[in-house]
């Protein structure tokens, strides 16, 4: 059955992907939020994996995770993989809902284990002993857009699986 959308006295067939201006703007918003989250988190991932941008690299990060934070080695490995390979996949929109969900899980974990004791605000003045969690809340919110709506039409999910606004990502189902 074909779904029709009445827009300014014109019928638009959604399953043929003729998009209204509003739908196109929504799809571009999904693209931008997905790519920005991917790039920002990927920056932190390469700090952890390669030591780029002042990071500790794989060995230093894993030692910090296991010795200081107290998380299991496998979880540390999963975090690094999600923040690097997962974010590359998120940027191109491959399994977007899963990798956006991984950002949410990682950010909640970071808040609980490292940042909640420092309060809400980031340490802009350098006076506090650590960073707050406002950055994490922003990333959670942006990632939630992809979890709820999928990667959108400008994604590998759409190209490979044929997802569209009226046919959700089959790997996640209707939300």
N, C-alpha and C positions, 0 to 999 in steps of 0.2 A: 504494500500500500504506500502510495506516495504522500509525503507530508507537504503541505503547502503553507506558505507564510504570506499573509496579506500585508503588503507594504505599499503605502501610497497608491491604492487601487490597482496594484500590480501583483500578480502571483509569482512567487519565486520558488522554484523547486530546490529544496535543500539537498536532496540526495543526488542532484547533479552538480552540486557545489557551486552554484551561482550564488555568490554571497552578497548580502546587503552591505551598505557602508558600515552599519553598526556591527555586523558579524565580522567584517574584515578588520575593523578596529579591535574587536575582541581577540581575534586570532593573532594580530600583531602584538597585542598586550601579552598574550600567552608566550609568544616567541621571546619578547624582550625580557620578561620576568624569568623565564627558564634559562636563557643565556646568561643573564646577569648573575643569578644564583650560581650557575655552573662555573663561571669565571672566578667569582669571589672565593668560592669554596675550593676550587682547583688551586688557586694561589696558596691556600693553607695546606693543601695536600702535597704540593711539590716542596713546600718547606719541610714537611714531615718525611717525605720519601727521599728527596735528593739534597736537602739542606739549602735549597735556593732561597733567596730573599731573606737571609738571616736565620733560616731554620736550623734544626739540629740534625737533620738527615735521618735515615731509617734507624740506625743503631741508637742514636741519642733519643729519638722519639720513643722507640720501643722501651728503652730503659726508663724513661720518664713515665710512660703509661704503666708499666708493670711495677716499678719500684716506688715511685712517688704517688701515683694516683691509685694504684692497686688493682688495676683491671687485668683480666687474663690476656695472655699473649695473643690468642686467637681474636679477641675483640679489638686489640690494638691493630692487628693486621687487617681486620675487616674495615676499621675506620680509615686507615691509610689507603686501602684499595678503593673504598667508596669515595674518598675525597680526591682521588686521582682518576682512575679508570672510570669510576661511576660518574664523575663530573664531566669527563669528555663525552660520555654517552648522553648525559643530560643536555649538554650544549647542543648536540645534533638532534636531540629529541628521540633517543632510542631507549625504550623502557622508562620513559620519563617519570611516570607515576612512582615506580619503584625507587628510582634514584632520588627523586624529590622527597619521598618518604624517608630515605636514609639520611638526608640532610636534617630532617626534623628530629629523628632519633638521635643523631650525633649531637645536635644543638641542645636538646633536652639533657642528654648525658653531660655535656660540657657545663651547662648551667648548674646541674645538681652536684657534680663532683668538684668544680673549680670556681664558679663565679657567684653563686647565690650569696655566699658569705660576704662578698664585696659590695652588695647592694645593686640597685638597678643601673646606675649611670656608669659609663666608661670613665676611665681615669685620665681625663683630658689634662688635668693640671700636674699629674705625676706625683701627687701627694699621697694618694691612697696606696695600700699595699698590693692591690691587684685590680683587675678590670671587672666591671659590672656585667650585666647580661642584656643590656638594651640591644646590642648588635645581634645577639642570638635570636631575640624576639623578632627582629626585622627579617632575618633569614627564614625563620620558621613561618612567618606570615607569607612571605613571597613563595616559598616552596609549597605551601599549602594550596596556592592557586593551581599549581601543576598537579598535585595529588587529586584535587577535586575535579579539574577540567581535562586532565590529560595534556599531552604535549602540543596539541593543536594541529592544524593542517600544514604548518610550515615545519615539518619534523620527519624524521625517518620512521617514526611510529605510523604516521599517516601514509607515507610512501610504501612501506612494507606491509602493514596490516590493513590499510585502507580505512583508517579511522576518520571520522568526520563529526561535525556537531550533532548529527542525528544518528550516528553509529559509534558508540563509545569504544575505547580501546579494549579489544577482546582479552587482553592479558590482565585486565583489572576489573572489567565489568562496569555496570552502572553504579554510580555513587549517588 
